Amino acid sequence: MCGHLDLPSLWSKLTGSSSKKSDEDPPLTPQDIVNVLQDRGWEASIVKASDVEDLIPVKPTGILKCVDGRGSNNTAMCGPKIPGGVYAIAHNRGVTTLDGLANITKEVASNGHVPSVHGDDSADMLGCGFFRLWVTGEFDSMGYPRPEYDADQGANAVKEAGGIIEMHHGKHTEKVVFINLVENKTCEPIEDDQRFIVDGWVAGKFGLDVPKFLVGAAATVEMLGGPKKATIIVP
């Protein structure tokens, strides 16, 4: 991904103004993303990939997982990270059925990643805050239809389609949100120094609506009471 993001409607969608695309809209830069987040009350800054010591190549053995920064029973952390893991793709596309979720799980695998969703040690499969917000209607006002299944049914569908069920443990203590725009790179969670890791380039790989993806990620952090502090990582 280059330094300019060709996302002409991101600004309007983040700020709540008209989301209608215009051929005259300029491409959005990482600085524009910083400005929008700051307008929402966030602290935000840009760093070069060369200044992020723990930015690593994505490997096919790593799970495509949630952005959750807590400890995990899975050690294959070299895969891409998006809100809710596989759920982020279904959410963005408006896919609400178990069959659709299973097909997305297989799509993720066919694209060279290990698909996953997660729970935790306190709420079982509802331990994924992103899915909990989705299934309880917290995204209704943003135009996202709710899934037609509960957390256990979703996890079983992912597992039966070849995915992995990850389980987190402990409390959330994330201090920052990494928004990584460097293609095929990621960071690994650090249980004792937590951060949310959002690999923004994944949205482009899976043909998602990138503005909606970034809006959803920011809104998730806000609704869960996470840190309104972001670091945008650029090539």
N, CA and C of each residue as an Amber inpcrd file, in Angstrom:
protein
   705
   0.8500000  -1.1890000   0.0000000   0.0000000   0.0000000   0.0000000
   0.8830000   1.2350000   0.0000000   0.5410000   2.1770000  -0.8170000
   1.3700000   3.3590000  -0.9570000   1.0020000   4.3940000   0.0970000
   1.7090000   5.5180000   0.0650000   1.5050000   6.5410000   1.0750000
   0.1900000   7.2790000   0.9460000  -0.4460000   7.2600000  -0.2210000
  -1.7490000   7.8720000  -0.4100000  -2.7890000   6.7710000  -0.5150000
  -3.8430000   6.8730000   0.3000000  -4.8980000   5.8800000   0.2830000
  -5.9980000   6.3580000  -0.6490000  -6.3150000   5.5800000  -1.6520000
  -7.3270000   5.9720000  -2.6190000  -8.7000000   5.6400000  -2.0630000
  -9.0930000   6.3750000  -1.0270000 -10.3360000   6.1300000  -0.3130000
 -11.1580000   7.4050000  -0.2860000 -11.7300000   7.8090000  -1.4230000
 -12.3290000   9.1340000  -1.5200000 -13.4930000   9.3990000  -0.5870000
 -14.1660000   8.3510000  -0.1110000 -15.3230000   8.6170000   0.7430000
 -15.0250000   8.4350000   2.2140000 -13.7830000   8.1270000   2.5920000
 -13.4810000   7.8740000   3.9990000 -13.7340000   9.1030000   4.8530000
 -13.2950000  10.2540000   4.3790000 -13.4560000  11.4670000   5.1810000
 -14.9230000  11.7120000   5.5130000 -15.7750000  11.6430000   4.4960000
 -17.1840000  11.9460000   4.7320000 -17.8300000  10.9050000   5.6320000
 -17.4360000   9.6490000   5.4850000 -18.0490000   8.6260000   6.3190000
 -17.5850000   8.7250000   7.7660000 -16.3460000   9.0720000   7.9720000
 -15.8480000   9.2080000   9.3310000 -16.4480000  10.4240000  10.0210000
 -16.6620000  11.4820000   9.2800000 -17.1580000  12.7150000   9.8900000
 -18.6770000  12.7660000   9.9430000 -19.3450000  11.8130000   9.2690000
 -20.7920000  11.7700000   9.3130000 -21.4530000  12.6250000   8.2560000
 -20.6960000  13.2360000   7.3620000 -21.2860000  14.0160000   6.2840000
 -21.6410000  13.0910000   5.1360000 -22.0480000  13.6490000   4.0140000
 -22.5010000  12.8380000   2.8880000 -21.4500000  11.8210000   2.4980000
 -21.8870000  10.5560000   2.3170000 -20.9690000   9.4850000   1.9430000
 -20.9990000   9.2140000   0.4440000 -21.7080000  10.0430000  -0.2970000
 -21.7790000   9.8410000  -1.7380000 -20.4180000  10.0960000  -2.3700000
 -19.9830000   9.1460000  -3.1800000 -18.6880000   9.2890000  -3.8180000
 -18.7320000  10.3450000  -4.9150000 -17.6330000  11.0090000  -5.0850000
 -17.5020000  11.9740000  -6.1590000 -16.1880000  11.7340000  -6.8670000
 -16.2290000  11.7920000  -8.2020000 -15.0020000  11.5930000  -8.9670000
 -14.0020000  12.7000000  -8.6890000 -14.4860000  13.8010000  -8.1060000
 -13.6010000  14.9210000  -7.8370000 -12.9720000  14.8440000  -6.4530000
 -13.4020000  13.8820000  -5.6120000 -12.8170000  13.7500000  -4.2870000
 -11.3490000  13.3700000  -4.4000000 -10.4770000  14.0630000  -3.6780000
  -9.0540000  13.7130000  -3.7270000  -8.7870000  12.4450000  -2.9400000
  -7.7190000  11.7500000  -3.2660000  -7.3630000  10.5760000  -2.4730000
  -7.0100000  10.9850000  -1.0540000  -7.3450000  10.1250000  -0.1090000
  -7.1020000  10.4190000   1.2920000  -5.6980000   9.9830000   1.6810000
  -5.0220000  10.7860000   2.4380000  -3.6850000  10.4590000   2.9050000
  -3.7420000   9.9850000   4.3560000  -2.6910000   9.3260000   4.8250000
  -2.6450000   8.9770000   6.2520000  -2.8410000  10.1920000   7.1630000
  -2.3530000  11.3620000   6.7470000  -2.5580000  12.5590000   7.5590000
  -4.0320000  12.9050000   7.6640000  -4.7910000  12.6580000   6.5910000
  -6.2320000  12.8800000   6.6620000  -6.8740000  11.9900000   7.7270000
  -6.4080000  10.7290000   7.7990000  -6.9330000   9.8200000   8.8120000
  -6.6220000  10.3540000  10.2020000  -5.4040000  10.8390000  10.3870000
  -5.0270000  11.4520000  11.6620000  -5.9660000  12.6060000  11.9870000
  -6.2080000  13.4660000  11.0220000  -7.0620000  14.6350000  11.2580000
  -8.4760000  14.2280000  11.6550000  -9.0090000  13.2170000  10.9780000
 -10.3620000  12.7640000  11.2860000 -10.4280000  12.1960000  12.6980000
  -9.4660000  11.3710000  13.0430000  -9.4580000  10.8010000  14.3910000
  -9.3200000  11.8970000  15.4460000  -8.4950000  12.8760000  15.1720000
  -8.3500000  13.9880000  16.1200000  -9.6580000  14.7470000  16.2790000
 -10.4060000  14.8740000  15.1860000 -11.7100000  15.5310000  15.2700000
 -12.6860000  14.7370000  16.1370000 -12.4520000  13.4260000  16.2580000
 -13.2860000  12.5660000  17.0990000 -12.7620000  12.5150000  18.5330000
 -11.7450000  13.2980000  18.8250000 -11.2150000  13.3410000  20.1720000
 -10.0580000  12.3990000  20.4360000  -9.4940000  11.8320000  19.3620000
  -8.3670000  10.9210000  19.5060000  -7.0460000  11.6900000  19.4750000
  -6.0210000  11.0810000  20.0630000  -4.6460000  11.4330000  19.7610000
  -4.2110000  10.5210000  18.6190000  -3.5520000  11.0630000  17.6200000
  -3.1500000  10.2310000  16.4860000  -1.8780000  10.7770000  15.8610000
  -1.0410000   9.8670000  15.4110000   0.2240000  10.2500000  14.7940000
   0.6010000   9.2170000  13.7380000   1.5680000   9.5780000  12.9040000
   2.0490000   8.7090000  11.8270000   3.4910000   8.3300000  12.1040000
   3.7990000   7.0550000  11.8850000   5.1920000   6.6020000  12.0000000
   5.5460000   5.7870000  10.7590000   6.8110000   5.7910000  10.4230000
   7.3080000   4.9770000   9.3240000   7.5130000   3.5360000   9.7850000
   7.3230000   2.6100000   8.8560000   7.5190000   1.2010000   9.1760000
   8.9220000   0.9380000   9.7100000   9.8800000   1.6630000   9.1910000
  11.2660000   1.4720000   9.6190000  11.4850000   1.8460000  11.0790000
  10.5350000   2.5870000  11.6570000  10.6490000   2.9880000  13.0530000
   9.8650000   2.0820000  14.0020000   9.2320000   1.0600000  13.4450000
   8.4620000   0.1120000  14.2660000   9.2560000  -1.1890000  14.3270000
   9.9400000  -1.3960000  15.4230000  10.8890000  -2.4960000  15.5180000
  10.2370000  -3.8730000  15.4130000   9.0030000  -3.9980000  15.8890000
   8.3860000  -5.3220000  15.9090000   7.3960000  -5.5510000  14.7630000
   7.4850000  -4.7530000  13.7050000   6.6850000  -5.0070000  12.5070000
   7.3070000  -6.1810000  11.7650000   6.5220000  -7.2310000  11.5420000
   7.0570000  -8.4710000  10.9900000   6.2810000  -8.8980000   9.7500000
   6.8760000  -9.7350000   8.8930000   6.1420000 -10.2540000   7.7410000
   5.0190000 -11.1940000   8.1850000   3.9070000 -11.1110000   7.4880000
   2.8160000 -12.0570000   7.7140000   3.2250000 -13.4160000   7.1550000
   2.9240000 -14.4710000   7.9110000   3.2310000 -15.8300000   7.4780000
   1.9510000 -16.6380000   7.3410000   1.9190000 -17.5930000   6.4220000
   0.6940000 -18.3800000   6.2150000   0.3220000 -19.2520000   7.4050000
   1.2500000 -19.4770000   8.3130000   0.9480000 -20.2640000   9.4970000
   0.2620000 -19.4510000  10.5840000   0.2700000 -18.1330000  10.4470000
  -0.3480000 -17.2700000  11.4510000  -1.8520000 -17.1990000  11.2750000
  -2.5670000 -17.0230000  12.3770000  -4.0180000 -16.9310000  12.2850000
  -4.4430000 -15.5120000  11.9110000  -5.4330000 -15.4240000  11.0290000
  -6.1120000 -14.1550000  10.7910000  -7.0560000 -13.9840000  11.9700000
  -6.7170000 -13.0350000  12.8520000  -7.3510000 -12.9930000  14.1600000
  -7.8970000 -11.6090000  14.4950000  -8.5240000 -11.5430000  15.6470000
  -9.0480000 -10.2820000  16.1450000  -7.9140000  -9.3510000  16.5440000
  -8.2350000  -8.0790000  16.6540000  -7.2700000  -7.0510000  17.0590000
  -6.9960000  -7.0770000  18.5570000  -7.6890000  -7.9020000  19.2830000
  -7.5840000  -8.0210000  20.7430000  -6.1220000  -8.1580000  21.1680000
  -5.7090000  -7.3580000  22.1490000  -4.3160000  -7.3470000  22.5610000
  -3.9850000  -8.2130000  23.7610000  -4.9680000  -8.9530000  24.2730000
  -4.7410000  -9.7380000  25.4840000  -3.9560000 -11.0230000  25.1830000
  -3.6330000 -11.7400000  26.2580000  -2.9700000 -13.0260000  26.1070000
  -3.8810000 -14.0440000  25.4380000  -3.2870000 -15.0600000  24.8400000
  -4.0440000 -16.0230000  24.0360000  -3.5230000 -17.4300000  24.2650000
  -4.3830000 -18.4110000  23.9980000  -3.9540000 -19.8050000  24.0440000
  -3.3010000 -20.2250000  22.7360000  -3.2550000 -19.3210000  21.7650000
  -2.6670000 -19.6090000  20.4670000  -1.3860000 -18.7900000  20.3210000
  -0.3560000 -19.4000000  19.7980000   0.9280000 -18.6980000  19.6650000
   1.2390000 -18.2980000  18.2230000   0.3360000 -18.6170000  17.2840000
   0.5900000 -18.3130000  15.8660000   0.1310000 -16.8980000  15.5550000
   0.8500000 -15.9190000  16.0890000   0.4360000 -14.5220000  16.0410000
   0.9670000 -13.7600000  14.8300000   1.5700000 -14.4590000  13.8700000
   2.1630000 -13.7940000  12.7070000   1.1890000 -13.6670000  11.5420000
  -0.1170000 -13.7440000  11.8310000  -1.1340000 -13.5260000  10.8090000
  -1.7450000 -12.1430000  10.9330000  -2.5280000 -11.7180000   9.9520000
  -3.1370000 -10.3780000   9.9810000  -4.2290000 -10.2650000  11.0380000
  -4.4920000  -9.0220000  11.4610000  -5.4230000  -8.7670000  12.5550000
  -6.4670000  -7.7320000  12.1490000  -7.7240000  -8.1400000  12.2780000
  -8.8550000  -7.2770000  11.9670000  -9.9280000  -7.5120000  13.0300000
 -10.8310000  -6.5660000  13.2600000 -11.7860000  -6.7090000  14.3660000
 -12.6210000  -7.9910000  14.2720000 -12.5290000  -8.8100000  15.3010000
 -13.3190000 -10.0360000  15.3220000 -12.7780000 -11.1530000  14.4670000
 -11.6380000 -10.9650000  13.8200000 -11.1270000 -11.9950000  12.9190000
 -12.0280000 -12.1340000  11.7000000 -12.4690000 -13.3390000  11.4140000
 -13.3220000 -13.6020000  10.2530000 -14.6020000 -12.7550000  10.3000000
 -15.0850000 -12.4780000  11.4910000 -16.3220000 -11.6870000  11.6230000
 -16.2190000 -10.3210000  10.9450000 -15.0310000  -9.7260000  10.9260000
 -14.8920000  -8.3950000  10.3280000 -15.2810000  -8.3990000   8.8630000
 -14.9350000  -9.4700000   8.1580000 -15.2520000  -9.5580000   6.7310000
 -16.7560000  -9.7070000   6.5410000 -17.3780000 -10.5930000   7.3310000
 -18.8270000 -10.7780000   7.2400000 -19.5610000  -9.4830000   7.5810000
 -19.1380000  -8.8290000   8.6210000 -19.7410000  -7.5700000   9.0760000
 -19.6730000  -6.5070000   7.9910000 -18.5100000  -6.3560000   7.3840000
 -18.3090000  -5.3160000   6.3770000 -19.1570000  -5.5770000   5.1430000
 -19.2990000  -6.8360000   4.7760000 -20.0590000  -7.2060000   3.5710000
 -21.5500000  -7.3430000   3.8230000 -21.9730000  -7.2650000   5.0710000
 -23.3860000  -7.4670000   5.3830000 -23.8170000  -8.9100000   5.2750000
 -22.8800000  -9.8380000   5.4700000 -23.1780000 -11.2740000   5.4190000
 -23.6260000 -11.7050000   6.8100000 -24.8520000 -12.2060000   6.9240000
 -25.4290000 -12.4670000   8.2400000 -25.7690000 -13.9300000   8.4960000
 -25.5590000 -14.8010000   7.5160000 -25.9460000 -16.2030000   7.6640000
 -24.7550000 -17.0780000   8.0200000 -25.0510000 -18.2480000   8.5780000
 -23.9900000 -19.2060000   8.8990000 -23.3230000 -19.7400000   7.6410000
 -24.1010000 -19.9660000   6.6050000 -23.5040000 -20.4240000   5.3420000
 -22.5480000 -19.3730000   4.7960000 -22.9500000 -18.1080000   4.8710000
 -22.0810000 -17.0440000   4.3980000 -20.8050000 -16.9600000   5.2140000
 -20.9260000 -17.1330000   6.5340000 -19.7500000 -17.1130000   7.4020000
 -18.8090000 -18.2670000   7.0670000 -19.3750000 -19.4370000   6.8130000
 -18.5490000 -20.5890000   6.4580000 -17.8190000 -20.3510000   5.1410000
 -18.5060000 -19.7450000   4.1930000 -17.8640000 -19.4610000   2.9050000
 -16.7210000 -18.4550000   3.0600000 -16.9030000 -17.4620000   3.9160000
 -15.8360000 -16.4890000   4.1670000 -14.6510000 -17.1700000   4.8340000
 -14.9310000 -18.0780000   5.7480000 -13.8530000 -18.8290000   6.3970000
 -13.0160000 -19.5620000   5.3560000 -13.6750000 -20.1980000   4.4100000
 -12.9570000 -20.9180000   3.3520000 -12.2200000 -19.9470000   2.4360000
 -12.8000000 -18.7890000   2.1950000 -12.1490000 -17.7610000   1.3660000
 -10.8510000 -17.2830000   2.0120000 -10.8990000 -17.0710000   3.3130000
  -9.6980000 -16.6420000   4.0320000  -8.6040000 -17.6960000   3.8890000
  -8.9630000 -18.9550000   4.0530000  -7.9860000 -20.0340000   3.9210000
  -7.4130000 -20.0980000   2.5120000  -8.2660000 -19.9010000   1.5220000
  -7.8000000 -19.9670000   0.1390000  -6.8890000 -18.8110000  -0.2260000
  -6.9290000 -17.7410000   0.5890000  -6.0630000 -16.5900000   0.3730000
  -4.7890000 -16.6550000   1.2200000  -4.5190000 -17.8190000   1.7940000
  -3.2430000 -18.0260000   2.4580000  -3.1790000 -17.6760000   3.9220000
  -4.3420000 -17.6110000   4.5960000  -4.3570000 -17.3040000   6.0240000
  -5.1520000 -18.3620000   6.7840000  -4.8680000 -18.5060000   8.0620000
  -5.6220000 -19.4180000   8.9210000  -6.7760000 -18.6390000   9.5450000
  -8.0180000 -18.9230000   9.1630000  -9.1540000 -18.1380000   9.6650000
  -9.4340000 -18.4390000  11.1340000  -9.8980000 -17.4200000  11.8580000
 -10.2220000 -17.6390000  13.2660000 -11.2570000 -16.6420000  13.7660000
 -11.9110000 -17.0360000  14.8610000 -12.6750000 -16.1400000  15.7250000
 -12.2560000 -16.4810000  17.1510000 -12.7220000 -15.7180000  18.1230000
 -12.2590000 -15.9960000  19.4830000 -13.3190000 -15.7310000  20.5290000
 -13.0650000 -16.3170000  21.7090000 -13.7930000 -16.0040000  22.9290000
 -12.7940000 -15.6190000  23.9950000 -13.2380000 -15.6990000  25.2640000
 -12.2790000 -15.4770000  26.3430000 -12.6800000 -16.2660000  27.5770000
 -11.8620000 -16.1410000  28.6350000 -12.0560000 -16.9630000  29.8210000
 -13.1440000 -16.4450000  30.7490000 -13.7590000 -15.3220000  30.4160000
 -14.8020000 -14.7820000  31.2820000 -16.1980000 -14.8460000  30.6700000
 -16.2840000 -14.8230000  29.3460000 -17.6030000 -14.7970000  28.6970000
 -17.7150000 -15.8220000  27.5820000 -16.8130000 -16.7870000  27.5550000
 -16.7880000 -17.8100000  26.5150000 -16.7930000 -17.1440000  25.1360000
 -17.6400000 -17.5550000  24.2020000 -17.5520000 -17.0310000  22.8440000
 -18.0980000 -15.6110000  22.7090000 -18.7580000 -15.1010000  23.7330000
 -19.1490000 -13.6890000  23.7310000 -18.0180000 -12.8120000  24.2590000
 -16.8500000 -13.4260000  24.4770000 -15.6890000 -12.6690000  24.9210000
 -15.0630000 -11.8250000  23.8380000 -15.5460000 -11.9420000  22.6030000
 -15.1140000 -11.0570000  21.5260000 -16.0020000  -9.8220000  21.5540000
 -15.4270000  -8.6940000  21.9420000 -16.2150000  -7.4750000  22.0600000
 -16.8200000  -7.0280000  20.7480000 -16.0960000  -7.2210000  19.6510000
 -16.6110000  -6.8200000  18.3480000 -17.8780000  -7.5900000  18.0070000
 -17.8380000  -8.9180000  18.1800000 -19.0370000  -9.7030000  17.8670000
 -20.1730000  -9.3460000  18.8170000 -19.8550000  -9.1340000  20.0790000
 -20.9000000  -8.7930000  21.0460000 -21.5990000  -7.4950000  20.6490000
 -20.8340000  -6.4970000  20.2240000 -21.4410000  -5.2490000  19.7610000
 -22.3330000  -5.4830000  18.5470000 -21.8570000  -6.3250000  17.6430000
 -22.5970000  -6.5870000  16.4110000 -23.9130000  -7.3070000  16.6870000
 -23.8490000  -8.3970000  17.4630000 -25.0370000  -9.2250000  17.6640000
 -26.0700000  -8.5360000  18.5510000 -25.6370000  -7.5900000  19.3810000
 -26.5840000  -6.8800000  20.2490000 -27.0830000  -5.5720000  19.6490000
 -26.7190000  -5.2960000  18.4050000 -27.3040000  -4.1710000  17.6910000
 -26.6070000  -2.8400000  17.8560000 -25.3960000  -2.8440000  18.4140000
 -24.7100000  -1.5710000  18.6060000 -24.2670000  -0.9330000  17.2850000
 -24.2350000  -1.7310000  16.2140000 -23.8880000  -1.1850000  14.8970000
 -25.1210000  -0.8700000  14.0490000 -26.3170000  -1.0530000  14.6210000
 -27.5470000  -0.8230000  13.8560000 -27.5890000   0.5760000  13.2500000
 -27.2030000   1.5740000  14.0230000 -27.3030000   2.9530000  13.5610000
 -26.3280000   3.2490000  12.4280000 -25.3410000   2.3680000  12.2350000
 -24.3730000   2.5330000  11.1510000 -24.7880000   1.7510000   9.9000000
 -25.9460000   1.1070000   9.9670000 -26.4700000   0.4200000   8.7960000
 -26.0350000  -1.0190000   8.6320000 -25.5030000  -1.6180000   9.7010000
 -25.0670000  -3.0110000   9.6160000 -26.1710000  -3.9440000  10.1040000
 -26.6320000  -4.8810000   9.2700000 -27.6050000  -5.8650000   9.7570000
 -26.9550000  -6.8180000  10.7460000 -27.7340000  -7.2540000  11.7240000
 -27.1960000  -8.1480000  12.7520000 -27.0250000  -9.5720000  12.2030000
 -26.0920000 -10.3220000  12.7790000 -25.9550000 -11.7240000  12.3580000
 -27.1760000 -12.5380000  12.7730000 -27.4680000 -13.5660000  11.9990000
 -28.6180000 -14.4180000  12.2750000 -28.2160000 -15.6300000  13.1120000
 -27.1860000 -15.4860000  13.9060000 -26.6780000 -16.5870000  14.7190000
 -26.0540000 -16.0040000  15.9710000 -25.9200000 -16.8460000  16.9810000
 -25.2900000 -16.3870000  18.2080000 -23.7990000 -16.7080000  18.1860000
 -23.1020000 -16.3740000  19.2630000 -21.6490000 -16.5190000  19.2920000
 -21.2090000 -17.9750000  19.1870000 -21.9120000 -18.8690000  19.8530000
 -21.5480000 -20.2850000  19.7900000 -21.7780000 -20.8530000  18.3960000
 -22.9010000 -20.4960000  17.7900000 -23.1870000 -20.9760000  16.4360000
 -22.1650000 -20.4580000  15.4370000 -21.7800000 -19.1890000  15.5770000
 -20.7810000 -18.6340000  14.6810000 -19.4470000 -19.3260000  14.8230000
 -19.0090000 -19.5480000  16.0550000 -17.7350000 -20.2210000  16.2880000
 -17.7500000 -21.6390000  15.7190000 -18.8530000 -22.3550000  15.9130000
 -18.9500000 -23.7210000  15.3850000 -18.8950000 -23.7300000  13.8670000
 -19.5370000 -22.7460000  13.2350000 -19.5270000 -22.6900000  11.7690000
 -18.1150000 -22.4380000  11.2540000 -17.3790000 -21.5520000  11.9150000
 -15.9990000 -21.2740000  11.5120000 -15.1330000 -22.5310000  11.6900000
 -15.3080000 -23.1990000  12.8140000 -14.5190000 -24.4060000  13.0800000
 -14.8250000 -25.5010000  12.0670000 -16.1000000 -25.7050000  11.7760000
 -16.4870000 -26.7580000  10.8340000 -16.0030000 -26.4510000   9.4140000
 -15.8040000 -25.1700000   9.1110000 -15.3190000 -24.7740000   7.7870000
 -13.7920000 -24.7580000   7.7140000 -13.1390000 -25.2020000   8.7830000
 -11.6880000 -25.3000000   8.7670000 -10.9550000 -24.2330000   9.5440000
 -11.6920000 -23.3970000  10.2880000 -11.0680000 -22.3200000  11.0410000
 -10.6310000 -22.7230000  12.4310000 -10.0540000 -21.7660000  13.1390000
  -9.5120000 -21.9720000  14.4730000 -10.3200000 -21.1510000  15.4760000
 -10.5340000 -21.7290000  16.6580000 -11.1530000 -20.9850000  17.7530000
 -10.0550000 -20.6080000  18.7350000  -9.8180000 -19.3270000  18.8690000
  -8.8140000 -18.8030000  19.7830000  -9.4990000 -18.3870000  21.0810000
  -8.8050000 -18.5260000  22.2020000  -9.3520000 -18.0770000  23.4840000
  -8.3770000 -17.1140000  24.1490000  -8.8740000 -15.9140000  24.4300000
  -8.0740000 -14.9300000  25.1400000  -8.2730000 -15.0690000  26.6430000
  -7.3550000 -14.4840000  27.3970000  -7.4850000 -14.4900000  28.8460000
  -7.0150000 -13.1540000  29.4000000  -7.4760000 -12.8750000  30.6140000
  -7.0770000 -11.6470000  31.2820000  -7.9400000 -10.4490000  30.9160000
  -7.5330000  -9.3020000  31.4370000  -8.2770000  -8.0620000  31.2240000
  -7.6540000  -7.2300000  30.1080000  -8.4920000  -6.3940000  29.5060000
  -8.0030000  -5.4520000  28.4980000  -7.2330000  -4.3170000  29.1800000
  -5.9940000  -4.1140000  28.7070000  -5.2120000  -2.9720000  29.1930000
  -4.5260000  -2.2720000  28.0180000  -5.1270000  -2.3360000  26.8320000
  -4.5270000  -1.7220000  25.6510000  -4.3420000  -0.2210000  25.8600000
  -3.1950000   0.2570000  25.4310000  -2.8570000   1.6700000  25.5980000
  -2.9310000   2.4570000  24.2910000  -2.9530000   1.7670000  23.1440000
  -2.8750000   2.4360000  21.8540000  -3.4870000   1.5280000  20.7930000
  -3.9130000   2.1340000  19.6980000  -4.4100000   1.3990000  18.5350000
  -3.4030000   1.5720000  17.4020000  -2.8340000   0.4830000  16.9310000
  -1.9880000   0.5160000  15.7490000  -2.8770000   0.3360000  14.5190000
  -2.8140000   1.2710000  13.5760000  -3.4780000   1.1200000  12.2830000
  -2.3720000   0.9380000  11.2610000  -2.1710000  -0.2890000  10.8720000
  -1.0330000  -0.6330000  10.0300000  -1.4260000  -0.6460000   8.5620000
  -0.7750000   0.2070000   7.7650000  -1.0650000   0.3020000   6.3340000
   0.0300000  -0.3240000   5.4760000   0.9270000  -1.0620000   6.1000000
   2.0370000  -1.6840000   5.3690000   1.6220000  -3.0930000   4.9640000
   1.4740000  -3.2820000   3.6770000   0.9270000  -4.5300000   3.1540000
   1.7890000  -5.7320000   3.5350000   1.0850000  -6.8160000   3.9270000
   1.7090000  -8.0910000   4.2760000   2.6390000  -8.0090000   5.4830000
   2.4150000  -7.0110000   6.3270000   3.1400000  -6.9070000   7.5880000
   2.1270000  -6.8190000   8.7370000   2.5870000  -7.1720000   9.9360000
   1.7430000  -7.0890000  11.1130000   2.6400000  -6.9360000  12.3340000
   2.0230000  -6.7990000  13.4870000   2.7270000  -6.8500000  14.7670000
   2.0870000  -7.9550000  15.6090000   2.8570000  -8.5150000  16.5110000
   2.3260000  -9.5390000  17.3960000   1.8610000  -8.9050000  18.6990000
   0.7720000  -9.4200000  19.2850000   0.3280000  -8.8970000  20.5740000
   1.3810000  -9.1160000  21.6550000   1.4150000  -8.2040000  22.6170000
   2.2960000  -8.3260000  23.7750000   1.4030000  -8.2550000  25.0090000
   1.2450000  -9.3790000  25.6820000   0.2820000  -9.4590000  26.7780000
   0.5570000  -8.4440000  27.8770000   1.8280000  -8.1960000  28.1610000
   2.1900000  -7.2800000  29.2460000   2.3180000  -5.8280000  28.7920000
   2.1090000  -5.5650000  27.5170000   2.1690000  -4.2010000  26.9800000
   1.1750000  -4.1200000  25.8240000  -0.1100000  -4.1810000  26.1660000
  -1.1480000  -4.4340000  25.1750000  -1.3870000  -3.2500000  24.2460000
  -1.7410000  -3.5850000  23.0070000  -2.1970000  -2.6030000  22.0210000
  -3.1600000  -3.2960000  21.0760000  -4.1450000  -2.5730000  20.5900000
  -4.9960000  -3.0820000  19.5240000  -4.2160000  -2.9620000  18.2170000
  -4.2310000  -4.0040000  17.4080000  -3.5080000  -4.0020000  16.1380000
  -4.5150000  -4.1930000  15.0060000  -4.6670000  -3.1690000  14.1740000
  -5.5990000  -3.1960000  13.0470000  -4.7760000  -3.1660000  11.7620000
  -4.7220000  -4.2720000  11.0570000  -3.9940000  -4.3290000   9.7860000
  -4.9160000  -3.8480000   8.6710000  -4.8800000  -2.5310000   8.4280000
  -5.8090000  -1.9210000   7.4860000  -5.6880000  -2.4260000   6.0700000
  -4.5050000  -2.8940000   5.6870000  -4.3040000  -3.3760000   4.3160000
  -5.1360000  -4.6120000   3.9980000  -5.5760000  -5.3300000   5.0430000
  -6.3640000  -6.5500000   4.8260000  -7.6820000  -6.2230000   4.1310000
  -8.2460000  -5.0580000   4.4300000  -9.5180000  -4.6820000   3.8160000
  -9.4120000  -4.6470000   2.3050000  -8.3060000  -4.1270000   1.7970000
  -8.1150000  -4.1000000   0.3540000  -7.9430000  -5.4940000  -0.2260000
  -7.2400000  -6.3470000   0.4880000  -6.9930000  -7.7020000  -0.0120000
  -8.2890000  -8.4710000  -0.2010000  -9.2560000  -8.2560000   0.6950000
 -10.5090000  -8.9990000   0.6280000 -11.6470000  -8.1880000   0.0050000
 -11.2970000  -7.0950000  -0.6580000 -12.2950000  -6.3330000  -1.4010000
 -13.3600000  -5.7080000  -0.5240000 -12.9940000  -5.3270000   0.6880000
 -13.9680000  -4.7180000   1.5910000 -14.1530000  -3.2430000   1.2770000
 -15.2270000  -2.6810000   1.8240000 -15.4220000  -1.2440000   1.7820000
 -14.4750000  -0.6610000   2.8340000 -13.3470000  -0.1190000   2.3890000
 -12.2990000   0.2930000   3.3160000 -12.7550000   1.4230000   4.2390000
 -13.4640000   2.4350000   3.7460000 -13.9650000   3.4530000   4.6760000
 -14.8170000   2.8570000   5.7890000 -15.7430000   1.9790000   5.4250000
 -16.5890000   1.3560000   6.4450000 -15.7550000   0.5070000   7.3970000
 -14.7390000  -0.1540000   6.8720000 -13.8650000  -0.9790000   7.7070000
 -13.1770000  -0.1230000   8.7720000 -12.5990000   1.0100000   8.3600000
 -11.9050000   1.8690000   9.3070000 -12.8690000   2.5350000  10.2760000
 -14.0430000   2.9290000   9.7890000 -15.0630000   3.4920000  10.6710000
 -15.4590000   2.4620000  11.7260000 -15.6890000   1.2220000  11.2700000
 -16.0930000   0.1650000  12.1950000 -15.0420000  -0.1080000  13.2470000
 -13.7760000  -0.0910000  12.8390000 -12.6990000  -0.3330000  13.7950000
 -12.6380000   0.7700000  14.8480000 -12.7200000   2.0300000  14.4020000
 -12.6740000   3.1480000  15.3430000 -13.8800000   3.1280000  16.2740000
 -15.0520000   2.8640000  15.7100000 -16.2670000   2.8360000  16.5250000
 -16.2200000   1.7170000  17.5510000 -15.6380000   0.5770000  17.1710000
 -15.5260000  -0.5470000  18.0990000 -14.6960000  -0.1630000  19.3090000
 -13.5500000   0.4490000  19.0620000 -12.6920000   0.8750000  20.1690000
 -13.4280000   1.8650000  21.0670000 -14.1260000   2.7990000  20.4560000
 -14.8450000   3.8120000  21.2270000 -15.9460000   3.1840000  22.0720000
 -16.7500000   2.2940000  21.4690000 -17.8730000   1.6980000  22.1890000
 -17.4250000   0.7710000  23.3040000 -16.2310000   0.1890000  23.1600000
 -15.7070000  -0.7050000  24.1960000 -14.8860000   0.0350000  25.2430000
 -14.8150000   1.3540000  25.1140000 -14.0860000   2.1490000  26.0990000
 -12.5860000   2.0160000  25.9950000 -12.1040000   1.7100000  24.7990000
 -10.6730000   1.5560000  24.5830000  -9.9590000   2.8820000  24.4540000
  -8.6520000   2.8330000  24.2540000  -7.8570000   4.0660000  24.1910000
  -8.0880000   4.8220000  22.8880000  -8.3900000   6.1000000  22.9950000
  -8.5770000   6.9210000  21.8000000  -7.2270000   7.5260000  21.4150000
  -6.3090000   6.6240000  21.1480000  -4.9510000   7.0020000  20.7720000
  -4.4990000   6.0600000  19.6750000  -4.1160000   6.6070000  18.5240000
  -3.7870000   5.7790000  17.3700000  -2.4170000   6.1250000  16.8220000
  -1.7390000   5.0970000  16.3630000  -0.5050000   5.2440000  15.6130000
  -0.7160000   4.6380000  14.2380000  -0.6100000   5.4550000  13.2020000
  -0.7760000   4.9780000  11.8300000   0.5980000   4.6310000  11.2720000
   0.7690000   3.3700000  10.9030000   2.0590000   2.8930000  10.3990000
   2.0190000   2.9000000   8.8790000   2.9710000   3.5990000   8.2700000
   3.0150000   3.7370000   6.8080000   4.3440000   3.1870000   6.2760000
   4.3720000   2.8340000   4.9820000   5.6110000   2.3050000   4.3920000
   6.7640000   3.3070000   4.4720000
